[in-house]
Amino acid sequence: MKSIKNLTRFTYETAAFQGWRLSISRSGTVFTKYFSDKKFGGEEASFAAAEAALGAIKEFLDGSKRVNGKYAAATIRKAEKLLEQM
C-alpha cells in the first residue's frame, strides 16, 4: 500500500514497530497516532483503522471553532481523546 496524505507507512525490518502513523497538523497543533499491524491484525486492517481515524479527526477539527486562529485547550483535549479511543 502507498502512503497517502497524513498517513505514513513504517516498515523497517530492524525496528520493532510496523504499521501506519497518522499525523495531522491544524492551527499550529500536531495530532499523531500510531496504528500497529500487530495490534490490528495486519497491514490492511491497520490502514483501515488509520484511515477511519483520519476521517473522524478531520471532521471533528473542521467543525471546531478557533480563537485567534488557534484551537481552544478543550478542543485539543477532545481531539486527543478521540484519537485514543480509535
C-alpha positions in Angstrom: 0.0 0.0 0.0 1.1 3.5 -0.7 1.3 6.3 1.8 -1.4 9.0 1.5 -1.5 12.5 2.9 -1.4 12.4 6.7 -0.8 8.6 6.7 2.7 7.2 6.5 3.7 3.6 6.4 6.5 2.3 8.7 8.1 -1.0 7.6 11.6 -1.2 9.0 13.0 -4.7 9.2 15.3 -3.7 12.1 12.6 -1.9 14.1 10.0 -3.4 16.4 7.2 -1.3 15.0 5.5 -1.9 11.7 2.3 -0.1 10.8 0.8 3.3 10.0 1.4 6.7 11.5 -1.4 9.3 11.4 0.0 12.8 11.7 -2.2 15.9 11.1 -1.4 19.5 11.7 -4.1 22.1 12.1 -3.7 25.7 13.5 -0.3 25.0 14.9 -1.2 21.8 16.7 0.0 18.4 15.6 -2.0 15.3 16.3 -0.2 11.9 16.0 -1.3 8.3 16.5 0.4 5.0 15.5 -1.6 2.0 14.2 0.4 -1.2 14.6 0.0 -4.1 12.3 0.3 -6.5 15.2 -2.5 -4.8 17.2 -4.9 -4.5 14.3 -4.1 -7.9 12.6 -2.2 -6.9 9.5 -1.3 -4.1 7.2 -4.7 -3.7 5.6 -6.6 -3.7 8.9 -4.2 -1.2 10.5 -4.6 1.0 7.3 -8.4 0.9 7.5 -8.3 1.9 11.2 -5.9 4.7 10.5 -8.0 5.9 7.6 -11.1 5.9 9.7 -9.4 7.8 12.5 -8.1 10.3 10.0 -11.6 10.9 8.7 -13.0 11.3 12.2 -10.3 13.7 13.4 -10.6 15.8 10.2 -14.4 16.0 10.6 -14.0 17.0 14.3 -11.3 19.6 13.7 -13.0 21.2 10.7 -16.2 21.6 12.7 -14.4 23.2 15.7 -14.2 26.9 16.4 -10.9 28.7 16.6 -10.0 31.6 18.9 -7.4 33.9 17.4 -6.5 31.2 14.8 -5.8 28.5 17.4 -7.9 25.7 18.9 -9.1 26.1 22.5 -7.4 23.8 25.0 -10.7 21.9 25.4 -10.9 21.2 21.7 -7.3 19.9 21.7 -8.1 17.6 24.6 -11.2 16.3 22.9 -9.3 15.6 19.7 -6.6 13.7 21.6 -9.2 11.7 23.5 -10.9 10.9 20.1 -7.6 9.5 18.8 -7.0 7.5 22.0 -10.4 5.8 21.5 -9.5 4.7 18.0 
